[in-house]
Amino acid sequence: MSQASVERRLRQTTTRLREAREALVVLDQQLVSLAEDADDLRVRSLVGESPMVDKEHRDAQRSFEAMSRSRAATVAEIAKLERTVDELLERFVPSGPLPATPDPC
């Protein structure tokens, strides 16, 4: 893979990684809200014993579970992108000489 190709893929992958991390923040916020709603409806279904409230609770629980699966998929995608970035960085050789590192002594 050419140096330009590695650099281009690295830019694309880091952009996708940033977007996935931003999506994870949104998913986490939505998940908190859905969890609160599902919990509230669970309590209402226990107290109210109404078929309508039971259905609302089941729907809210399904939404929470779907959002949880989406979050897990996003976390897996982030891990995959991080591995790809690491692999690309190993291939990346900057043009020109490397700067000298100062002697720690």
N, C-alpha and C positions, 0 to 999 in steps of 0.2 A: 504494500500500500504506500503510495507516495506521501511525502511530507505534507503537501497541500491537502491531500485527501484526508489524512489523519486530522489535520487542523480543522478542516471543514466539519468532519464528523464530530469532533470534540465540541465545537461551537454548537452544533445542532443538538447534541446529546445534553450539554449543560443547559441549554434553553428548555428542553423537554423536562429535565430534572427540576429546574426552577418552577416550571408550570405545575408539575406534579406535586411539589411541596406546597405550593400555594393552594392547590385543590385540596390537599390533605387538611390544611388549616380550615377551609370552608366546611369540609366533611365533618371534621371534629366539632365545629360549632353546631352544625345541623344535627349531629348525632346526640349532643347534649340536649337539645331542644326536643328531639323525638323521644329520647329516654324519659324526660320529664313528663311529656304528654302521655306516653304509654303507662308510666307509673301512676299518674293521676287517674287515668281511665281504669286501670286495674283496681285501684281503691274504690272508685265509683261503682265498678261492676260488682265488687264484693258487697258493698253496702246497699246498692240499689236493687240488685238482683233483677235487673230488667234486660230482656233480650236485646233491646236497642243498644244499651250501654255495653253489653257483652260483645256485640258486633263491633262497636266503635273501638273497644279495647283490642280485639283481635286484629282489626285493621291497623291500629296504631302499632301494635307489636310486629306485624308483618312489615310495616314501613321501617321500623327500627332495625329489624333483621336484614332487610334489603340494604339499608344504608350501612350497616356493619359489614356486609359482604363487599360493598363498594369500597369502603375504607380499607379492608384487607387487601383488595386487589390493587388499590393505589399504593399501599405500603409495599407490596410485592414489586410493583412497577418501579418505585423509587429505589429499592434494593438492586433491581436489575440494571437500572440506569447508572447507579453508583458503581457497580462492577464494570460496566462498559466504559465509564469515564476513567476508572483506574487502569483498565487494559489499554485504552487509547493514550493515556499519559505515559505508560511504559514504552509505547512505540514512538512517542513524540520526542524529537530531538530538535531543540531550537537551533535556528541558523546562527552562525557566528560563534565565536568562542564563549565559553561559559565564564561568568565573572569569578574571580578568585575569591575564595572564602578566607576570611582572616584567621590566623592561627590563634586558637583559644588560650594559648599560654602567654 
